[in-house]
Amino acid sequence: MDYKIRTEGQYTVIALRGDVDLHHSPKAREQILKYLGEQCHVMVDLADVAYIDSSGIASLIEGFQLAKQHKLQFGLVGVSEPAMQVLKLARLDRVLPIHQTISGMAPVSIR
């Protein structure tokens, strides 16, 4: 897995690529927590994720919970079909905010 960081509007976008598994998910978690710790609104781009396991999912959930605690926006964007299958299987597609694109979105207060 590798990743790239970019800014789109008021969002820090963490674009993951490859397999987000037990071996690689600590890198994803580190980046998610780093930017949330800097009080950034974070979107995780999963368009190029070929595989994600429970450790990768745990990193996303941890980011979502931390963002909520700090009243920051957190979500997923451009979710690949393999990643979406795992999210649906775990019913997390009903919990985590999922967007097709970032354009036109603006941060809102989470209450």
N, CA, C and O atoms as a Tinker XYZ file with bonds, in Angstrom:
   444  protein
     1  N      0.835000   -1.171000    0.000000    73     2
     2  CA     0.000000    0.000000    0.000000    64     1     3
     3  C      0.881000    1.235000    0.000000    63     2     4     5
     4  O      1.907000    1.295000    0.678000    81     3
     5  N      0.456000    2.214000   -0.775000    73     3     6
     6  CA     1.077000    3.524000   -0.651000    64     5     7
     7  C     -0.041000    4.557000   -0.572000    63     6     8     9
     8  O     -1.218000    4.229000   -0.722000    81     7
     9  N      0.336000    5.786000   -0.337000    73     7    10
    10  CA    -0.672000    6.830000   -0.167000    64     9    11
    11  C     -0.128000    8.158000   -0.665000    63    10    12    13
    12  O      1.083000    8.369000   -0.744000    81    11
    13  N     -1.051000    9.041000   -0.996000    73    11    14
    14  CA    -0.712000   10.412000   -1.361000    64    13    15
    15  C     -1.654000   11.325000   -0.599000    63    14    16    17
    16  O     -2.817000   10.997000   -0.365000    81    15
    17  N     -1.132000   12.466000   -0.224000    73    15    18
    18  CA    -1.916000   13.459000    0.503000    64    17    19
    19  C     -2.131000   14.649000   -0.424000    63    18    20    21
    20  O     -1.197000   15.128000   -1.067000    81    19
    21  N     -3.367000   15.118000   -0.482000    73    19    22
    22  CA    -3.655000   16.320000   -1.256000    64    21    23
    23  C     -4.715000   17.130000   -0.509000    63    22    24    25
    24  O     -5.390000   16.624000    0.388000    81    23
    25  N     -4.841000   18.378000   -0.895000    73    23    26
    26  CA    -5.860000   19.242000   -0.309000    64    25    27
    27  C     -6.867000   19.588000   -1.387000    63    26    28    29
    28  O     -6.500000   19.987000   -2.493000    81    27
    29  N     -8.139000   19.432000   -1.057000    73    27    30
    30  CA    -9.220000   19.843000   -1.952000    64    29    31
    31  C    -10.167000   20.698000   -1.132000    63    30    32    33
    32  O    -10.902000   20.198000   -0.281000    81    31
    33  N    -10.139000   21.997000   -1.401000    73    31    34
    34  CA   -10.953000   22.914000   -0.609000    64    33    35
    35  C    -10.505000   22.866000    0.839000    63    34    36    37
    36  O     -9.329000   23.070000    1.141000    81    35
    37  N    -11.442000   22.596000    1.731000    73    35    38
    38  CA   -11.116000   22.540000    3.155000    64    37    39
    39  C    -10.831000   21.122000    3.637000    63    38    40    41
    40  O    -10.762000   20.873000    4.840000    81    39
    41  N    -10.668000   20.202000    2.703000    73    39    42
    42  CA   -10.441000   18.799000    3.064000    64    41    43
    43  C     -8.998000   18.390000    2.828000    63    42    44    45
    44  O     -8.381000   18.778000    1.836000    81    43
    45  N     -8.474000   17.606000    3.749000    73    43    46
    46  CA    -7.235000   16.885000    3.514000    64    45    47
    47  C     -7.657000   15.515000    3.012000    63    46    48    49
    48  O     -8.388000   14.792000    3.689000    81    47
    49  N     -7.192000   15.166000    1.821000    73    47    50
    50  CA    -7.567000   13.893000    1.208000    64    49    51
    51  C     -6.381000   12.942000    1.312000    63    50    52    53
    52  O     -5.276000   13.245000    0.862000    81    51
    53  N     -6.638000   11.791000    1.913000    73    51    54
    54  CA    -5.624000   10.744000    2.019000    64    53    55
    55  C     -6.021000    9.671000    1.016000    63    54    56    57
    56  O     -6.960000    8.908000    1.244000    81    55
    57  N     -5.295000    9.621000   -0.095000    73    55    58
    58  CA    -5.603000    8.664000   -1.157000    64    57    59
    59  C     -4.765000    7.405000   -0.951000    63    58    60    61
    60  O     -3.539000    7.437000   -1.063000    81    59
    61  N     -5.436000    6.306000   -0.652000    73    59    62
    62  CA    -4.757000    5.030000   -0.429000    64    61    63
    63  C     -4.757000    4.232000   -1.724000    63    62    64    65
    64  O     -5.682000    4.334000   -2.529000    81    63
    65  N     -3.700000    3.430000   -1.918000    73    63    66
    66  CA    -3.610000    2.613000   -3.126000    64    65    67
    67  C     -3.023000    1.255000   -2.780000    63    66    68    69
    68  O     -2.042000    1.157000   -2.042000    81    67
    69  N     -3.632000    0.216000   -3.319000    73    67    70
    70  CA    -3.128000   -1.135000   -3.097000    64    69    71
    71  C     -3.933000   -1.858000   -2.042000    63    70    72    73
    72  O     -5.143000   -1.663000   -1.926000    81    71
    73  N     -3.254000   -2.699000   -1.267000    73    71    74
    74  CA    -3.901000   -3.497000   -0.228000    64    73    75
    75  C     -3.768000   -2.811000    1.129000    63    74    76    77
    76  O     -2.666000   -2.477000    1.566000    81    75
    77  N     -4.906000   -2.606000    1.786000    73    75    78
    78  CA    -4.909000   -2.029000    3.134000    64    77    79
    79  C     -5.192000   -3.196000    4.077000    63    78    80    81
    80  O     -6.338000   -3.475000    4.429000    81    79
    81  N     -4.119000   -3.863000    4.469000    73    79    82
    82  CA    -4.239000   -5.077000    5.275000    64    81    83
    83  C     -3.434000   -4.938000    6.567000    63    82    84    85
    84  O     -2.908000   -3.868000    6.872000    81    83
    85  N     -3.348000   -6.020000    7.309000    73    83    86
    86  CA    -2.668000   -6.013000    8.602000    64    85    87
    87  C     -1.250000   -5.451000    8.501000    63    86    88    89
    88  O     -0.787000   -4.755000    9.406000    81    87
    89  N     -0.576000   -5.749000    7.417000    73    87    90
    90  CA     0.802000   -5.294000    7.239000    64    89    91
    91  C      0.868000   -3.793000    6.940000    63    90    92    93
    92  O      1.797000   -3.115000    7.381000    81    91
    93  N     -0.111000   -3.272000    6.196000    73    91    94
    94  CA    -0.046000   -1.889000    5.723000    64    93    95
    95  C     -0.982000   -0.917000    6.430000    63    94    96    97
    96  O     -0.775000    0.294000    6.352000    81    95
    97  N     -1.999000   -1.410000    7.113000    73    95    98
    98  CA    -2.978000   -0.497000    7.717000    64    97    99
    99  C     -2.387000    0.447000    8.775000    63    98   100   101
   100  O     -2.927000    1.538000    8.956000    81    99
   101  N     -1.305000    0.085000    9.481000    73    99   102
   102  CA    -0.741000    1.065000   10.426000    64   101   103
   103  C     -0.325000    2.376000    9.752000    63   102   104   105
   104  O     -0.423000    3.441000   10.362000    81   103
   105  N      0.141000    2.307000    8.490000    73   103   106
   106  CA     0.495000    3.536000    7.768000    64   105   107
   107  C     -0.748000    4.383000    7.515000    63   106   108   109
   108  O     -0.725000    5.602000    7.686000    81   107
   109  N     -1.827000    3.728000    7.109000    73   107   110
   110  CA    -3.082000    4.448000    6.857000    64   109   111
   111  C     -3.581000    5.080000    8.153000    63   110   112   113
   112  O     -3.963000    6.250000    8.174000    81   111
   113  N     -3.577000    4.310000    9.219000    73   111   114
   114  CA    -4.033000    4.803000   10.527000    64   113   115
   115  C     -3.209000    6.008000   10.963000    63   114   116   117
   116  O     -3.755000    7.013000   11.420000    81   115
   117  N     -1.902000    5.899000   10.819000    73   115   118
   118  CA    -0.997000    6.984000   11.215000    64   117   119
   119  C     -1.346000    8.285000   10.486000    63   118   120   121
   120  O     -1.397000    9.348000   11.105000    81   119
   121  N     -1.585000    8.204000    9.184000    73   119   122
   122  CA    -1.909000    9.404000    8.411000    64   121   123
   123  C     -3.272000    9.972000    8.794000    63   122   124   125
   124  O     -3.425000   11.186000    8.931000    81   123
   125  N     -4.255000    9.103000    8.964000    73   123   126
   126  CA    -5.596000    9.549000    9.352000    64   125   127
   127  C     -5.534000   10.281000   10.692000    63   126   128   129
   128  O     -6.065000   11.384000   10.825000    81   127
   129  N     -4.890000    9.672000   11.674000    73   127   130
   130  CA    -4.819000   10.275000   13.007000    64   129   131
   131  C     -3.967000   11.542000   13.012000    63   130   132   133
   132  O     -4.257000   12.486000   13.746000    81   131
   133  N     -2.927000   11.561000   12.200000    73   131   134
   134  CA    -2.065000   12.746000   12.113000    64   133   135
   135  C     -2.872000   13.961000   11.669000    63   134   136   137
   136  O     -2.822000   15.008000   12.313000    81   135
   137  N     -3.610000   13.827000   10.584000    73   135   138
   138  CA    -4.338000   14.982000   10.055000    64   137   139
   139  C     -5.542000   15.348000   10.912000    63   138   140   141
   140  O     -5.871000   16.529000   11.031000    81   139
   141  N     -6.197000   14.377000   11.503000    73   139   142
   142  CA    -7.276000   14.704000   12.436000    64   141   143
   143  C     -6.707000   15.421000   13.657000    63   142   144   145
   144  O     -7.332000   16.337000   14.192000    81   143
   145  N     -5.518000   15.002000   14.095000    73   143   146
   146  CA    -4.850000   15.654000   15.218000    64   145   147
   147  C     -4.481000   17.096000   14.919000    63   146   148   149
   148  O     -4.350000   17.915000   15.829000    81   147
   149  N     -4.313000   17.401000   13.637000    73   147   150
   150  CA    -4.024000   18.774000   13.214000    64   149   151
   151  C     -5.317000   19.550000   12.948000    63   150   152   153
   152  O     -5.291000   20.634000   12.366000    81   151
   153  N     -6.448000   18.983000   13.381000    73   151   154
   154  CA    -7.770000   19.610000   13.238000    64   153   155
   155  C     -8.182000   19.796000   11.780000    63   154   156   157
   156  O     -8.807000   20.798000   11.433000    81   155
   157  N     -7.836000   18.838000   10.932000    73   155   158
   158  CA    -8.222000   18.874000    9.520000    64   157   159
   159  C     -9.484000   18.050000    9.300000    63   158   160   161
   160  O     -9.701000   17.035000    9.963000    81   159
   161  N    -10.314000   18.499000    8.360000    73   159   162
   162  CA   -11.424000   17.680000    7.884000    64   161   163
   163  C    -10.789000   16.670000    6.929000    63   162   164   165
   164  O    -10.060000   17.062000    6.017000    81   163
   165  N    -11.055000   15.377000    7.125000    73   163   166
   166  CA   -10.350000   14.330000    6.383000    64   165   167
   167  C    -11.306000   13.509000    5.536000    63   166   168   169
   168  O    -12.370000   13.094000    5.996000    81   167
   169  N    -10.908000   13.283000    4.288000    73   167   170
   170  CA   -11.582000   12.340000    3.408000    64   169   171
   171  C    -10.542000   11.296000    3.009000    63   170   172   173
   172  O     -9.417000   11.636000    2.642000    81   171
   173  N    -10.924000   10.039000    3.083000    73   171   174
   174  CA   -10.030000    8.958000    2.682000    64   173   175
   175  C    -10.507000    8.463000    1.324000    63   174   176   177
   176  O    -11.628000    7.974000    1.187000    81   175
   177  N     -9.650000    8.594000    0.331000    73   175   178
   178  CA    -9.955000    8.195000   -1.039000    64   177   179
   179  C     -9.580000    6.721000   -1.200000    63   178   180   181
   180  O     -8.410000    6.349000   -1.107000    81   179
   181  N    -10.590000    5.897000   -1.442000    73   179   182
   182  CA   -10.374000    4.450000   -1.574000    64   181   183
   183  C    -10.534000    3.975000   -3.016000    63   182   184   185
   184  O    -10.729000    2.782000   -3.249000    81   183
   185  N    -10.456000    4.878000   -3.979000    73   183   186
   186  CA   -10.677000    4.523000   -5.383000    64   185   187
   187  C     -9.683000    3.479000   -5.887000    63   186   188   189
   188  O    -10.033000    2.646000   -6.723000    81   187
   189  N     -8.458000    3.516000   -5.389000    73   187   190
   190  CA    -7.420000    2.603000   -5.874000    64   189   191
   191  C     -7.071000    1.509000   -4.876000    63   190   192   193
   192  O     -5.983000    0.935000   -4.932000    81   191
   193  N     -7.990000    1.222000   -3.964000    73   191   194
   194  CA    -7.767000    0.149000   -2.991000    64   193   195
   195  C     -8.259000   -1.163000   -3.595000    63   194   196   197
   196  O     -9.428000   -1.301000   -3.955000    81   195
   197  N     -7.343000   -2.120000   -3.697000    73   195   198
   198  CA    -7.679000   -3.423000   -4.274000    64   197   199
   199  C     -8.240000   -4.379000   -3.230000    63   198   200   201
   200  O     -9.023000   -5.272000   -3.552000    81   199
   201  N     -7.834000   -4.184000   -1.972000    73   199   202
   202  CA    -8.228000   -5.098000   -0.895000    64   201   203
   203  C     -8.147000   -4.350000    0.426000    63   202   204   205
   204  O     -7.219000   -3.573000    0.651000    81   203
   205  N     -9.118000   -4.584000    1.298000    73   203   206
   206  CA    -9.073000   -4.021000    2.645000    64   205   207
   207  C     -9.567000   -5.088000    3.613000    63   206   208   209
   208  O    -10.588000   -5.730000    3.370000    81   207
   209  N     -8.838000   -5.274000    4.712000    73   207   210
   210  CA    -9.249000   -6.280000    5.698000    64   209   211
   211  C     -9.728000   -5.581000    6.970000    63   210   212   213
   212  O     -9.878000   -4.360000    7.001000    81   211
   213  N     -9.962000   -6.363000    8.001000    73   211   214
   214  CA   -10.528000   -5.814000    9.237000    64   213   215
   215  C     -9.617000   -4.779000    9.892000    63   214   216   217
   216  O    -10.108000   -3.857000   10.543000    81   215
   217  N     -8.316000   -4.910000    9.734000    73   215   218
   218  CA    -7.418000   -3.913000   10.329000    64   217   219
   219  C     -7.531000   -2.580000    9.593000    63   218   220   221
   220  O     -7.445000   -1.521000   10.214000    81   219
   221  N     -7.719000   -2.623000    8.297000    73   219   222
   222  CA    -7.937000   -1.395000    7.530000    64   221   223
   223  C     -9.257000   -0.749000    7.892000    63   222   224   225
   224  O     -9.343000    0.471000    8.035000    81   223
   225  N    -10.287000   -1.570000    8.040000    73   223   226
   226  CA   -11.604000   -1.075000    8.442000    64   225   227
   227  C    -11.517000   -0.442000    9.834000    63   226   228   229
   228  O    -12.114000    0.605000   10.082000    81   227
   229  N    -10.776000   -1.078000   10.733000    73   227   230
   230  CA   -10.617000   -0.542000   12.092000    64   229   231
   231  C     -9.975000    0.845000   12.058000    63   230   232   233
   232  O    -10.349000    1.717000   12.843000    81   231
   233  N     -9.025000    1.057000   11.167000    73   231   234
   234  CA    -8.388000    2.376000   11.040000    64   233   235
   235  C     -9.398000    3.427000   10.600000    63   234   236   237
   236  O     -9.374000    4.558000   11.085000    81   235
   237  N    -10.289000    3.053000    9.677000    73   235   238
   238  CA   -11.323000    3.985000    9.212000    64   237   239
   239  C    -12.308000    4.313000   10.326000    63   238   240   241
   240  O    -12.688000    5.470000   10.506000    81   239
   241  N    -12.716000    3.301000   11.067000    73   239   242
   242  CA   -13.665000    3.517000   12.163000    64   241   243
   243  C    -13.042000    4.394000   13.246000    63   242   244   245
   244  O    -13.698000    5.286000   13.784000    81   243
   245  N    -11.779000    4.139000   13.562000    73   243   246
   246  CA   -11.096000    4.957000   14.565000    64   245   247
   247  C    -11.040000    6.418000   14.119000    63   246   248   249
   248  O    -11.259000    7.327000   14.920000    81   247
   249  N    -10.748000    6.633000   12.849000    73   247   250
   250  CA   -10.735000    7.992000   12.319000    64   249   251
   251  C    -12.098000    8.647000   12.403000    63   250   252   253
   252  O    -12.210000    9.812000   12.784000    81   251
   253  N    -13.135000    7.905000   12.051000    73   251   254
   254  CA   -14.508000    8.417000   12.112000    64   253   255
   255  C    -14.870000    8.825000   13.535000    63   254   256   257
   256  O    -15.432000    9.897000   13.757000    81   255
   257  N    -14.546000    7.968000   14.493000    73   255   258
   258  CA   -14.874000    8.256000   15.896000    64   257   259
   259  C    -14.098000    9.467000   16.419000    63   258   260   261
   260  O    -14.657000   10.311000   17.120000    81   259
   261  N    -12.824000    9.547000   16.082000    73   259   262
   262  CA   -12.005000   10.678000   16.530000    64   261   263
   263  C    -12.513000   11.985000   15.923000    63   262   264   265
   264  O    -12.595000   13.005000   16.607000    81   263
   265  N    -12.851000   11.947000   14.644000    73   263   266
   266  CA   -13.376000   13.146000   13.984000    64   265   267
   267  C    -14.657000   13.614000   14.661000    63   266   268   269
   268  O    -14.854000   14.808000   14.883000    81   267
   269  N    -15.512000   12.676000   14.982000    73   267   270
   270  CA   -16.779000   13.012000   15.631000    64   269   271
   271  C    -16.531000   13.664000   16.996000    63   270   272   273
   272  O    -17.188000   14.643000   17.352000    81   271
   273  N    -15.582000   13.116000   17.753000    73   271   274
   274  CA   -15.249000   13.677000   19.072000    64   273   275
   275  C    -14.760000   15.117000   18.970000    63   274   276   277
   276  O    -15.051000   15.947000   19.832000    81   275
   277  N    -14.012000   15.402000   17.902000    73   275   278
   278  CA   -13.415000   16.732000   17.732000    64   277   279
   279  C    -14.246000   17.636000   16.826000    63   278   280   281
   280  O    -13.806000   18.720000   16.444000    81   279
   281  N    -15.454000   17.179000   16.487000    73   279   282
   282  CA   -16.359000   17.949000   15.629000    64   281   283
   283  C    -15.721000   18.290000   14.282000    63   282   284   285
   284  O    -15.853000   19.403000   13.773000    81   283
   285  N    -15.032000   17.304000   13.726000    73   283   286
   286  CA   -14.436000   17.425000   12.399000    64   285   287
   287  C    -15.202000   16.521000   11.441000    63   286   288   289
   288  O    -15.882000   15.584000   11.858000    81   287
   289  N    -15.080000   16.814000   10.175000    73   287   290
   290  CA   -15.745000   15.972000    9.194000    64   289   291
   291  C    -14.776000   14.894000    8.713000    63   290   292   293
   292  O    -13.593000   15.150000    8.488000    81   291
   293  N    -15.309000   13.686000    8.563000    73   291   294
   294  CA   -14.524000   12.534000    8.118000    64   293   295
   295  C    -15.414000   11.707000    7.203000    63   294   296   297
   296  O    -16.596000   11.512000    7.485000    81   295
   297  N    -14.848000   11.229000    6.120000    73   295   298
   298  CA   -15.633000   10.374000    5.239000    64   297   299
   299  C    -14.755000    9.648000    4.247000    63   298   300   301
   300  O    -13.534000    9.806000    4.218000    81   299
   301  N    -15.416000    8.851000    3.439000    73   299   302
   302  CA   -14.748000    8.084000    2.397000    64   301   303
   303  C    -15.206000    8.623000    1.053000    63   302   304   305
   304  O    -16.343000    9.072000    0.907000    81   303
   305  N    -14.325000    8.577000    0.087000    73   303   306
   306  CA   -14.653000    9.083000   -1.238000    64   305   307
   307  C    -14.136000    8.113000   -2.295000    63   306   308   309
   308  O    -13.080000    7.504000   -2.130000    81   307
   309  N    -14.897000    7.977000   -3.387000    73   307   310
   310  CA   -14.472000    7.159000   -4.520000    64   309   311
   311  C    -14.169000    5.724000   -4.152000    63   310   312   313
   312  O    -13.162000    5.176000   -4.602000    81   311
   313  N    -15.001000    5.109000   -3.357000    73   311   314
   314  CA   -14.722000    3.771000   -2.824000    64   313   315
   315  C    -14.731000    2.731000   -3.948000    63   314   316   317
   316  O    -15.700000    2.627000   -4.700000    81   315
   317  N    -13.648000    1.967000   -4.052000    73   315   318
   318  CA   -13.545000    0.910000   -5.066000    64   317   319
   319  C    -14.548000   -0.201000   -4.772000    63   318   320   321
   320  O    -15.026000   -0.330000   -3.645000    81   319
   321  N    -14.861000   -0.991000   -5.775000    73   319   322
   322  CA   -15.818000   -2.084000   -5.602000    64   321   323
   323  C    -15.360000   -3.094000   -4.546000    63   322   324   325
   324  O    -16.170000   -3.487000   -3.706000    81   323
   325  N    -14.082000   -3.535000   -4.554000    73   323   326
   326  CA   -13.659000   -4.479000   -3.506000    64   325   327
   327  C    -13.800000   -3.900000   -2.097000    63   326   328   329
   328  O    -14.222000   -4.602000   -1.178000    81   327
   329  N    -13.452000   -2.630000   -1.926000    73   327   330
   330  CA   -13.580000   -2.002000   -0.605000    64   329   331
   331  C    -15.052000   -1.849000   -0.226000    63   330   332   333
   332  O    -15.419000   -2.055000    0.930000    81   331
   333  N    -15.894000   -1.491000   -1.193000    73   331   334
   334  CA   -17.321000   -1.318000   -0.913000    64   333   335
   335  C    -17.962000   -2.638000   -0.503000    63   334   336   337
   336  O    -18.840000   -2.657000    0.359000    81   335
   337  N    -17.537000   -3.730000   -1.104000    73   335   338
   338  CA   -18.078000   -5.043000   -0.730000    64   337   339
   339  C    -17.812000   -5.336000    0.743000    63   338   340   341
   340  O    -18.690000   -5.833000    1.447000    81   339
   341  N    -16.613000   -5.031000    1.203000    73   339   342
   342  CA   -16.263000   -5.266000    2.608000    64   341   343
   343  C    -17.069000   -4.335000    3.513000    63   342   344   345
   344  O    -17.575000   -4.762000    4.551000    81   343
   345  N    -17.187000   -3.070000    3.124000    73   343   346
   346  CA   -17.968000   -2.118000    3.922000    64   345   347
   347  C    -19.429000   -2.553000    4.023000    63   346   348   349
   348  O    -20.037000   -2.457000    5.089000    81   347
   349  N    -19.988000   -3.031000    2.913000    73   347   350
   350  CA   -21.385000   -3.485000    2.924000    64   349   351
   351  C    -21.546000   -4.742000    3.765000    63   350   352   353
   352  O    -22.521000   -4.872000    4.506000    81   351
   353  N    -20.608000   -5.657000    3.659000    73   351   354
   354  CA   -20.659000   -6.895000    4.433000    64   353   355
   355  C    -20.691000   -6.589000    5.933000    63   354   356   357
   356  O    -21.406000   -7.241000    6.694000    81   355
   357  N    -19.916000   -5.601000    6.339000    73   355   358
   358  CA   -19.867000   -5.199000    7.751000    64   357   359
   359  C    -20.957000   -4.174000    8.090000    63   358   360   361
   360  O    -21.052000   -3.718000    9.229000    81   359
   361  N    -21.765000   -3.823000    7.107000    73   359   362
   362  CA   -22.839000   -2.817000    7.241000    64   361   363
   363  C    -22.301000   -1.434000    7.608000    63   362   364   365
   364  O    -23.019000   -0.606000    8.168000    81   363
   365  N    -21.061000   -1.200000    7.293000    73   363   366
   366  CA   -20.463000    0.101000    7.587000    64   365   367
   367  C    -20.822000    1.144000    6.537000    63   366   368   369
   368  O    -20.592000    2.336000    6.737000    81   367
   369  N    -21.387000    0.695000    5.415000    73   367   370
   370  CA   -21.863000    1.653000    4.419000    64   369   371
   371  C    -23.038000    2.459000    4.970000    63   370   372   373
   372  O    -23.410000    3.489000    4.408000    81   371
   373  N    -23.615000    1.986000    6.068000    73   371   374
   374  CA   -24.722000    2.694000    6.726000    64   373   375
   375  C    -24.234000    3.598000    7.853000    63   374   376   377
   376  O    -24.999000    4.394000    8.396000    81   375
   377  N    -22.956000    3.468000    8.199000    73   375   378
   378  CA   -22.398000    4.214000    9.332000    64   377   379
   379  C    -21.422000    5.292000    8.863000    63   378   380   381
   380  O    -21.526000    6.452000    9.261000    81   379
   381  N    -20.483000    4.898000    8.021000    73   379   382
   382  CA   -19.454000    5.831000    7.563000    64   381   383
   383  C    -19.986000    6.688000    6.417000    63   382   384   385
   384  O    -20.638000    6.162000    5.515000    81   383
   385  N    -19.725000    7.994000    6.432000    73   383   386
   386  CA   -20.126000    8.845000    5.311000    64   385   387
   387  C    -19.335000    8.463000    4.056000    63   386   388   389
   388  O    -18.104000    8.454000    4.069000    81   387
   389  N    -20.047000    8.149000    2.982000    73   387   390
   390  CA   -19.414000    7.740000    1.727000    64   389   391
   391  C    -19.892000    8.679000    0.623000    63   390   392   393
   392  O    -21.092000    8.899000    0.456000    81   391
   393  N    -18.939000    9.228000   -0.125000    73   391   394
   394  CA   -19.237000   10.175000   -1.198000    64   393   395
   395  C    -18.568000    9.708000   -2.484000    63   394   396   397
   396  O    -17.510000    9.079000   -2.452000    81   395
   397  N    -19.195000   10.020000   -3.617000    73   395   398
   398  CA   -18.578000    9.682000   -4.899000    64   397   399
   399  C    -17.429000   10.627000   -5.216000    63   398   400   401
   400  O    -16.378000   10.206000   -5.698000    81   399
   401  N    -17.645000   11.925000   -4.937000    73   399   402
   402  CA   -16.614000   12.937000   -5.198000    64   401   403
   403  C    -16.590000   13.940000   -4.049000    63   402   404   405
   404  O    -17.490000   13.970000   -3.210000    81   403
   405  N    -15.556000   14.748000   -4.031000    73   403   406
   406  CA   -15.423000   15.771000   -3.002000    64   405   407
   407  C    -15.973000   17.108000   -3.492000    63   406   408   409
   408  O    -16.409000   17.933000   -2.689000    81   407
   409  N    -15.954000   17.321000   -4.790000    73   407   410
   410  CA   -16.353000   18.628000   -5.322000    64   409   411
   411  C    -17.742000   19.036000   -4.839000    63   410   412   413
   412  O    -18.686000   18.247000   -4.844000    81   411
   413  N    -17.828000   20.273000   -4.430000    73   411   414
   414  CA   -19.100000   20.816000   -3.978000    64   413   415
   415  C    -19.411000   20.579000   -2.514000    63   414   416   417
   416  O    -20.392000   21.117000   -2.001000    81   415
   417  N    -18.603000   19.790000   -1.830000    73   415   418
   418  CA   -18.854000   19.528000   -0.409000    64   417   419
   419  C    -18.235000   20.640000    0.427000    63   418   420   421
   420  O    -17.228000   21.234000    0.044000    81   419
   421  N    -18.844000   20.908000    1.555000    73   419   422
   422  CA   -18.300000   21.894000    2.496000    64   421   423
   423  C    -18.397000   21.323000    3.898000    63   422   424   425
   424  O    -19.378000   20.653000    4.222000    81   423
   425  N    -17.400000   21.573000    4.738000    73   423   426
   426  CA   -17.474000   21.075000    6.111000    64   425   427
   427  C    -18.687000   21.647000    6.842000    63   426   428   429
   428  O    -19.041000   22.814000    6.677000    81   427
   429  N    -19.298000   20.813000    7.634000    73   427   430
   430  CA   -20.430000   21.245000    8.459000    64   429   431
   431  C    -20.160000   20.814000    9.886000    63   430   432   433
   432  O    -19.357000   19.913000   10.128000    81   431
   433  N    -20.830000   21.458000   10.831000    73   431   434
   434  CA   -20.663000   21.051000   12.230000    64   433   435
   435  C    -21.302000   19.705000   12.448000    63   434   436   437
   436  O    -22.383000   19.423000   11.932000    81   435
   437  N    -20.633000   18.883000   13.210000    73   435   438
   438  CA   -21.189000   17.591000   13.604000    64   437   439
   439  C    -21.637000   17.755000   15.041000    63   438   440   441
   440  O    -20.847000   18.132000   15.907000    81   439
   441  N    -22.885000   17.476000   15.291000    73   439   442
   442  CA   -23.421000   17.675000   16.652000    64   441   443
   443  C    -23.629000   16.377000   17.349000    63   442   444
   444  O    -24.072000   16.357000   18.497000    81   443
